[in-house]
């Protein structure tokens, strides 16, 4: 995994995040921060079921160590994502045998597909790691056409942080966050008089299996 990752938030933002180049192996985790597990031993820090490369929401009551270390992900905000959708499905596998009078089936592997969309803003398009930059090289220069600086096509991992419900203040409510590494499959750019220009991209899951975190408010 590269040094830089991108985070997509369901509140209409793209977070350009940075994954630490070295795993943190001492000190308490930052509460609510996003980590990617580097090493795990036992269930004292990362609960049962978590594996290396899984994402984890920081628990500041737990101390990291060499045996239980993780890469901290930090991020800053951009503003061109406006919506997303996620669809779960499973393969239908027929397992009928000759002795059956009625066809029998079992469920196969889960598939998660999705779509994200947004509005084209030049201030976001020109940034390194923008959705546009995932498909083409971009160049920024000065008003005098001097000092050109090129951003090569960005092939770094996209980490989707999808808020299925985002309410971190109201008593009795629960925040729900799906975290998954994704790949983008499209982009669009154009021009229409008196109309915002939208872009849209299908997404597919890569990396570790997706995971959903629930955090109830006190």
C-alpha positions as CSV (number, residue, x, y, z in Angstrom):
1,X,0.0,0.0,0.0
2,X,1.3,3.4,-0.9
3,X,2.2,6.3,1.4
4,X,-0.9,8.3,0.5
5,X,-4.5,7.1,0.4
6,X,-7.8,8.9,-0.4
7,X,-10.9,8.9,1.8
8,X,-14.4,9.4,0.5
9,X,-17.0,10.6,3.0
10,X,-20.8,10.3,2.7
11,X,-21.3,13.9,3.9
12,X,-20.5,15.0,0.3
13,X,-16.7,15.3,0.8
14,X,-13.6,13.7,-0.5
15,X,-10.9,13.3,2.1
16,X,-7.4,13.3,0.7
17,X,-5.7,11.3,3.4
18,X,-2.2,10.2,4.2
19,X,-1.4,6.7,5.5
20,X,1.6,6.8,7.7
21,X,4.7,5.2,6.1
22,X,5.5,3.4,9.3
23,X,3.2,1.6,11.7
24,X,2.7,3.1,15.2
25,X,3.9,0.6,17.7
26,X,3.7,2.4,21.0
27,X,1.3,4.7,22.9
28,X,-2.5,4.9,23.0
29,X,-4.5,5.0,19.8
30,X,-6.3,8.2,19.0
31,X,-10.0,7.8,19.8
32,X,-12.1,7.8,16.6
33,X,-9.2,7.9,14.3
34,X,-8.9,5.5,11.4
35,X,-6.1,2.9,11.4
36,X,-5.0,0.0,9.2
37,X,-3.8,-2.9,11.2
38,X,-0.1,-3.8,10.6
39,X,0.4,-6.6,13.2
40,X,-2.0,-8.2,15.7
41,X,-1.4,-10.7,18.5
42,X,-4.2,-11.9,20.8
43,X,-7.4,-10.0,21.4
44,X,-6.2,-7.4,24.0
45,X,-5.9,-4.5,21.5
46,X,-7.8,-5.6,18.3
47,X,-10.8,-7.7,19.2
48,X,-11.4,-11.2,18.0
49,X,-12.1,-11.3,14.2
50,X,-9.8,-8.4,13.2
51,X,-6.9,-9.4,11.0
52,X,-3.8,-7.7,9.5
53,X,-4.8,-5.1,6.8
54,X,-8.3,-4.7,8.3
55,X,-9.3,-1.1,9.2
56,X,-10.0,-0.2,12.8
57,X,-11.5,2.8,14.6
58,X,-9.1,4.0,17.3
59,X,-9.8,3.1,20.9
60,X,-7.8,5.4,23.2
61,X,-8.1,2.9,26.1
62,X,-5.8,0.5,24.1
63,X,-2.0,0.7,23.9
64,X,-0.2,-0.1,20.6
65,X,2.9,-2.3,20.6
66,X,5.2,-4.1,18.2
67,X,2.9,-7.1,18.3
68,X,-0.2,-4.9,17.9
69,X,0.7,-2.0,15.6
70,X,-1.3,0.0,13.0
71,X,-0.9,2.7,10.3
72,X,-2.6,5.9,11.3
73,X,-4.7,7.5,8.5
74,X,-5.0,11.3,8.5
75,X,-7.1,13.4,6.1
76,X,-8.1,16.8,4.9
77,X,-11.4,17.8,3.2
78,X,-12.3,18.4,-0.4
79,X,-15.8,19.3,-1.7
80,X,-16.9,17.6,-4.9
81,X,-18.6,14.4,-3.8
82,X,-22.4,14.8,-3.4
83,X,-23.8,11.2,-3.1
84,X,-23.0,7.5,-3.1
85,X,-24.9,4.2,-3.2
86,X,-23.8,0.7,-2.2
87,X,-25.5,-2.5,-3.3
88,X,-24.9,-5.9,-1.8
89,X,-25.7,-9.1,-3.7
90,X,-24.7,-12.8,-3.6
91,X,-24.2,-15.4,-6.3
92,X,-27.0,-18.0,-6.7
93,X,-25.4,-21.5,-6.8
94,X,-27.5,-24.5,-7.8
95,X,-26.7,-27.6,-5.8
96,X,-29.5,-29.9,-7.1
97,X,-28.8,-33.6,-7.2
98,X,-30.6,-36.4,-8.9
99,X,-32.4,-37.5,-5.7
100,X,-34.0,-34.0,-5.3
101,X,-37.6,-33.5,-6.4
102,X,-37.2,-29.7,-6.2
103,X,-34.1,-27.7,-7.3
104,X,-31.8,-26.7,-4.4
105,X,-29.6,-23.6,-4.1
106,X,-27.0,-22.1,-1.8
107,X,-25.7,-18.6,-1.5
108,X,-22.3,-17.9,-3.1
109,X,-19.8,-15.1,-2.5
110,X,-21.1,-11.6,-1.5
111,X,-20.5,-8.9,-4.1
112,X,-20.5,-5.2,-3.2
113,X,-20.9,-2.7,-6.0
114,X,-21.5,1.0,-5.8
115,X,-21.6,4.4,-7.3
116,X,-20.4,7.9,-6.3
117,X,-21.2,11.2,-7.9
118,X,-20.3,14.8,-7.5
119,X,-20.0,18.2,-9.1
120,X,-17.0,19.4,-11.0
121,X,-15.2,22.3,-9.3
122,X,-11.9,23.5,-10.9
123,X,-10.5,24.1,-7.4
124,X,-10.9,20.3,-6.7
125,X,-10.1,19.0,-10.2
126,X,-6.7,20.6,-10.3
127,X,-5.5,19.1,-7.0
128,X,-3.2,16.1,-7.0
129,X,-5.2,13.0,-6.3
130,X,-8.5,14.4,-7.5
131,X,-11.0,12.0,-9.2
132,X,-10.0,13.6,-12.6
133,X,-6.3,13.0,-11.7
134,X,-7.1,9.3,-11.3
135,X,-7.7,9.1,-15.1
136,X,-5.4,11.8,-16.7
137,X,-2.3,13.8,-15.8
138,X,-3.0,17.3,-14.7
139,X,-0.8,20.4,-14.8
140,X,-1.0,23.6,-12.8
141,X,0.8,26.7,-13.8
142,X,0.8,30.5,-12.9
143,X,-1.3,33.2,-14.5
144,X,1.7,34.0,-16.7
145,X,1.9,30.3,-17.9
146,X,5.1,29.8,-16.0
147,X,6.3,27.3,-13.4
148,X,4.2,24.3,-14.7
149,X,3.8,21.5,-12.2
150,X,2.5,18.1,-13.3
151,X,0.5,15.6,-11.3
152,X,1.0,12.1,-12.7
153,X,-2.0,9.8,-12.9
154,X,-2.9,8.9,-9.4
155,X,-3.0,5.2,-8.8
156,X,-3.0,5.3,-5.1
157,X,-5.5,3.3,-3.0
158,X,-8.9,4.8,-2.4
159,X,-10.3,4.2,1.1
160,X,-14.0,4.7,1.3
161,X,-15.4,5.9,4.6
162,X,-19.1,5.8,3.9
163,X,-21.4,7.2,6.6
164,X,-24.6,5.1,6.4
165,X,-25.8,7.3,9.3
166,X,-24.0,10.3,10.6
167,X,-25.2,11.7,13.9
168,X,-22.5,12.0,16.5
169,X,-24.4,14.3,18.9
170,X,-28.1,13.4,19.3
171,X,-28.7,11.2,22.3
172,X,-30.0,7.7,21.4
173,X,-28.7,7.9,17.8
174,X,-26.0,5.7,16.3
175,X,-23.3,6.6,13.8
176,X,-22.8,3.8,11.2
177,X,-19.7,3.8,9.0
178,X,-18.8,1.4,6.2
179,X,-15.0,1.3,5.5
180,X,-13.7,-0.4,2.3
181,X,-10.9,0.1,-0.2
182,X,-12.4,0.8,-3.6
183,X,-11.4,1.5,-7.2
184,X,-13.1,4.1,-9.4
185,X,-14.3,3.1,-12.8
186,X,-15.4,6.4,-14.5
187,X,-15.3,10.2,-14.6
188,X,-17.0,12.8,-16.8
189,X,-16.3,16.4,-17.7
190,X,-18.1,18.8,-20.0
191,X,-19.9,22.1,-20.3
192,X,-23.5,23.2,-20.4
193,X,-24.9,26.7,-20.2
194,X,-26.4,27.6,-16.8
195,X,-26.0,24.1,-15.4
196,X,-23.7,22.5,-12.9
197,X,-21.4,19.9,-14.4
198,X,-21.7,16.5,-12.6
199,X,-19.4,13.5,-12.6
200,X,-20.2,10.0,-11.7
201,X,-18.2,6.8,-11.2
202,X,-18.9,3.2,-10.5
203,X,-16.8,1.7,-7.7
204,X,-15.6,-1.8,-7.0
205,X,-14.2,-3.3,-3.8
206,X,-10.5,-4.1,-3.6
207,X,-8.2,-5.0,-0.6
208,X,-9.6,-6.4,2.7
209,X,-13.2,-7.2,3.1
210,X,-15.5,-4.3,3.9
211,X,-16.5,-3.7,7.5
212,X,-19.2,-1.6,9.2
213,X,-18.7,0.2,12.5
214,X,-21.5,1.3,14.8
215,X,-21.0,3.9,17.5
216,X,-24.0,4.7,19.7
217,X,-24.1,8.2,21.3
218,X,-24.1,8.3,25.1
